[in-house]
Amino acid sequence: MPERKLGDWLDAWMQYCDSSESPELFKKWTGVSVLAGALQRRCWCVWEGKIYPNMYIIIIGPSGTRKGTAIRPGLELINSAPTIKLAADSTTREALIKELEEVLVSEEIEPGKAYMHSSLTIFSPELTVFFGYKNDQLLTELTDWYDSPDNWDYKTKNCGENAIVGMCVNLLGATTPEVLQHSLPPMTIGGGLTSRIMFIYGDKKSKLNPFPFKLPQELELFEDLKHDLNCITQLRGQFSYTEDFLKAYEPWYRHFEDNPPLLDYRFGPYLERRAMHLLKLCMVMSASRGDDLIIDSSIFQRAVQWLEECEKKMERIYRGYGRKDYAPVMAQILRYVARHGVEVGCSFTDVLSHFITDVDTQELRNIVDSFVRSGMLETYRDEERNELMMRYKNTRDI
C-alpha cells in the first residue's frame, strides 16, 4: 500500500474547506460520507453481527446555506478514485438495481479467499431528483439496503427472481426542509428509513467569503486528499477494538439509555440505532487517521463529539411535519422569528405580512400561542409602537 501524505484525512479535509461559506456540519459530514464511500464493503466491524461503514447522510438547510458548496468537492474526490462506484444522480429504481448488479467485484480480502460485493455510492445535491416525490417503493428498498445484506433478492418483470450479492449502499444527499416534507410521507417519519439517516441541519453560513477561489496551497492540499483517499480505498478487513475503547463505550451507552439526547418521540427509532451510527462513524474516523483498522478511545471520543454536535440541531428537521394543515408553515414562522427577532423581536404585523399567503390573522394567533405555551417563543408589547412583539427564546438553537 502506498504511503499516505496526510496525518489525518478529515483534519486535512476541514482545512481545505475552511474558506467555504457552508456550515461547519455540512463540511464535516460530507467528508465522512466520502470516506464511507471509499471503505465500501471491504471493511467492517463485528458487534452483534457485521457492521459496514456505509452511511445515509442528508444535509438539510434553507436555500442559500451552501449545501451544494459543501458537497461538490466531495463529489470531485469520489470521482478521482476509480474503485469507488458512483450512481447516476437521476435514475429509476430499475436503473439503480441494474447499477448495483454491474458494480459487482470479486476481491481477495483474506488470503486465498474470493470476496464478492456490490458497493455503490449515491451523491445527490438535489435529493428529490433521486428520491422522487413519495416514492414509497424506493424508500422501502433503501431501508432494506442500509444493513448491507449478503444477498438481496428482487423480482424482474421478465426474468424471474434475481439477487444482488454483497450489497453496500452509501448515500449523501441535500435538500431543504420544505422539500424534504414532500419527499418523505409523514407515515415514514420516525421509523424505517429515517431512523437510519443522519440528518445534518444548518440554517446559516459559517462565514462570508467574497473571494471563494482556491489558493495554490489549497489546491496542493486537495491533491494530497485525492492521493490519500486512494490509499484508503485499499484498506481491507475487520476493525478491532482496544480495551480503552470498550471501557469508554460502556458508560456512554448506559448513560444515553436513560438520558436520550433527542426528546421528540419521532426520534425513538433513531435512538435505538444510535450505537450503530456511532460504530460506523468510528470506522470512518479510524480510516481517516491511519491504516491499522483500530478503534481506540480517542477515535471514540471524537466520534461522540461529532455525533452529539449534529444531534443538537437534528430535532429541527421535523418541524413542519404534523397533522395540522398549517404545520409546514409553523416551522417556517419559527425559523423566521429565530433569525430576525432574537434581540429586539419581530412584530406580529411583520410576521403576518411575510406569511400572508399561508396563514390568516387568527391562524397566526393560534400558532404564536402554541409556540408561547411550548416555551419556544415569548411575546411582549411594544408600547411606543403599540405592537405585539415576539422573539425566540432558545438562542442556542438558531
N, C-alpha and C positions, 0 to 999 in steps of 0.2 A: 504494500500500500504506500502511495507517495506521502511524503511528509507534509504536514499542514503548515500554513503560514501564519495562522491566527491563534492566539491563546484561547479565545472563546468566541464561537461564531456569532452568538446572539449579542454579545457585547459589541462586536465589530459592526453587526447589522444596525444596532441602535446608534452607534457613532456615525455610520453612513447616513442614516435617516435623520440625524439631529437637526438639519436645516429645514426639514419638511414641516409644513404647517399642520399636518394631520395630528389628531390627538395621540398622545403617547401610547395609549392602549391599542389603538389601531396598528401602530408600528410594531409593537411587541408581538401581537398575536398573528400578524402577517408573517413575521419571522418564524414563529412557532409552526405555522402551517407549512411553510417552505421546508423546514426540517422534517416534519412529519411525512411530507410527500417524498422526501429523499430516503427515509428509512424503509418505507413501504412495508411489505410483509416479510422482509428479510431479517428483521429483528423483532424481539418480543420479550416480555417478562412473564413469569408464571406466578399467579396468585391463587385464586380458586381454580382457574384454568389459564390458558394462554391469553394474554392481553397484547394486542398490537398497538403501535403508536399512532395509527390513523386517528384524525380528529375531525369533527364537524364544527367549524368556526364561522359565525356570521357576525359581520361588522354592521352596526346599526347606528345611524345618525341622521339628522335632518339634512336637507340639501345644502351643499356648501361646506360641509365639515371635512372635506378632502378624503372621502373614503377611497375613491379611485387613486388618489395620490399615494395612499398607503399601499395599495395592492399592486400597482403597476411594476415597481422594481422587483417585487416578489415574483411576479409572473415572468419577468425577464430572466431572473435567476433560474426558475424552473425550466424555462426554455433552453437555458445554457447547459443543462445536464441531460445528455442523451438517454440515460437509462430511466429518467422519470417520465412516465407516460401521462400526457395531459389530455383531458377530454375536450371535445368541441364545446364551445360556450353555449351555442344554441342547438339543442338536439331533442329528439323524441325519446321516449322510453325505449323503444325498439332499437334505435340507433345507439343509445347508451349501452344497452346489453350487448350489442354487437361489438362495441369498442372494448368492453370487458373481455369478450371472447378473444379478441385479436391481440390483447396485450399479454396473453399467457406466455410465460417464460419458464424454462427449466434451468435451475442453477444448482451448484454444489454448495450447500450451506454447511453440511457436515461431511467429512472425508468419505468419498465413495458412495454418497447417498444423494440421489436426484431430489430436488425440491421444486415443486411447481407452484406458481402463484400468478394471480391476475390482479396486479396493483395499478390503480388509476387515481389520478388527482384531478379534481374539478376546481378550477379557479373561475369565479363568475362575478365580475364587478357589478353587474346588474342581475341580482339573484332571480328576479321574476322572469327574466329571459330563460333561465334554466328551469326553475320550478313550474312556470306557467301560473295560472290562477286556479287555486283549489284543486290541484291535480292529485286527487286522493290516492290513485294507484302508485304514482311515483313516490309520494310521501311515505306510503306504507313500505315500499321496497327499500327506500333509503334507511328506514328503521331496521329492516332485516339485515342490510349490508353493513351497518355500523359495527357489529360484533365480528366481522370478518369470518363468515362460515367457511369451513373446509370445502364444502360443496353446496352450491346454491342452485336448486332445481327450478326450471321455469318451462312453460309450455309455449310453443310457437304455433302459428296458425296452420302451417302446412307440414312441419317436420316433427311433430310429436313433442316429446319432453327432452330437454337438454339440461346440461349442468355446467356451471362456471366453477372452475377448480381454484381453490386458494384465493378467495376474493379478499380484496383490501381496498376500500374507497376512502379517499381523503378529500375533504371539502372546505373551501374558503369562498364565502360569498359576501356581498354587501348590499344593503338596501336601506330605505327609510322606514321609520316606524309605521307610517300610514300605509305604505305599500306592503309591508310585512303582514298587516292585518287582512289585506285582500288575498295574499298568497297562502296563508295558513288559516284554515277554517277554525272558528272558535272551539269546536269539539276536539281539535288536535292539541290545544294549548294545555301545557302541564305535563301530560304523559306522552308515551310513544316517542315520536321523533324529537320533540322539543326537549325532552329530558336528556337527550344525547348531544345536544348542541351547546357549545359555549357561545353565549350571546355577549358581544363586546360592544358596549354602548358608549357613545360620546356625542356631545352636542355643541362643542365649540372647538375652534382651532387651538393647538398648543402654543402657537406663536404667529406673528406676522412676518413674512419674509418677502419683500418686494423683488428680490433677485434670486429666483429659485434654481438657477443653473448651478451645475456641479463644478467644484474647483478641481484642479488636476490631482490633488492628493485624495479627494473623494473618489474620483474615477479609478485611481490606483487601488484604493481600498475595495472598490466594487470588483475589480479583477481578482483580488485575494479572496473575496467572498465566493466568487464563482469557483475558484480553484479548490477551496476547502469544502464547498458543497459537493463537488465531485468526489472528494475523499470520503465524505460522509455516506455517499451512495454505495460505497464499497464495504460498509460495515455489515457484518453477518453474525447471527447467533443470538443467544439469550443474555439479557441483562441480569446481573447478580446484585444482591443487597448486602450492604455491610451491617455489622452489628449496631453501629451507632445510628444508622437509618431506622432499623427496627425499633430501637429504643425511643427515637423521636416520633415515629409514626404512631405508636400505640396511644400515648396520651392525647395526641391531636385527634385521632379517630374517636376516642371516648368523649372528648370534650364537645365536639360538634354534634354528637348524637343528642346531647341534652341542651346544646346551645346553638341551634341552627342559625347560620348567617343570613338566611333569607326567610322572612316570616310570611310572605304571600303563599297561601295554600297551594297555588298552582306550581310552586317550585318543589313541592314534596317529592315527586318522582325524580327531579334533578338531584336532590339531596341524597336520594338512595344510590345514585350513580356518582356522587361526588368523589368518592375514593378512587373510582376507576379513572375519572378525569384527571385526578392528581397523578396517578401512576403513569398515565400516558404522557403527561407533562414532564414527569421526572425522566422518562426515557429520552424525550426530546432534549432536555437540558443536559443530560449526561453526554449525549452525542454531540451537543454543542461544545462541550468542554474538551472532549478527547475521544480516543478510540478504545478505551478499556472496558466499555459496557458495564460500568459500575455505578450504582446508585447509592450515594452515601448521605450523611446528614446535611452536608452543605447543599447538595442538589435538592434534597427535600425542603430545606428552609427557603430556598429560592423559589421553588415551585409553589409552595404555600403562599409566599408573598405575592406572586403574580396571580394566583387563583383568587385570593381574597381581595386583591386590588380591583379585579374586574367584577367581582360579586357585589361590591359596594354600589355599583350602578345598575346591576342586572335587573333589579325589580322594575326599573323604569320601562323596560320593553313591553310589559303587559298593560301599561296604562293605555286605555283606548279599547281594550278587549272587555266586552261586557254585554249584558242583556239589554241595557237601555239603548234607545235609538240614538241618543247623542253621546254614547260612550266614547267614540273616537275623538270627538271634538273636545271632550273633557280633558283628555291628555294634551291636546294642543293648547288649550287655555292655560293649563298648569305650566307647561313649558314657557308660554309667552310671559306669564307673570314672573316666573322664576328668572327669566333672562332680562326682563325690562323693569321689574319692580322689586328689587331687593332692598334698597335703602329708602328711597322716597316713596316707593309703591306705585301701583297703576290705578288709575281711576276706573270706576265701573263703566263710565261713559266711553273711555278709551278702549277697554276690552270689548264692550258691546259693538262699537263701531268697527273694530278689527274683525269680529266674528259674526257680523250682522247677517251674512248669508247662511250661517249654520244654526244660530240659535236666536230666539226672540228674548225680550226683556225678562219674562217670567222664567224661562228655561235657564237663563244665565243666573238669575237669583237663586234658583234651586241648586245649580252647580256650585256656585260660590258658597252657599250654605253647607253643602255636603263637604266641601274642602275644609271649611272652618271647623265643622264638627269633628272631622277626622284629624284635625291638628296640622294640616298641610299649609293652610293659609290663615292669615289673620286680617281682620278688617278694622278700619277706624275712619272717622270722619274728619276731613279737612275743612275746618270751619271757615277759613278765609275763602276757599273756592266753593264751599258748600257742596262738596263732592264726597261720595263714598269711595274710600281707597282700599286697596288690598295689597298685601305683599307676601312673599313666600317665606315660610318660617325656617325650613331646613336648608340653610345656605350651603352646607357642606355637600349637598347632593345636586348642585347645579352643574 
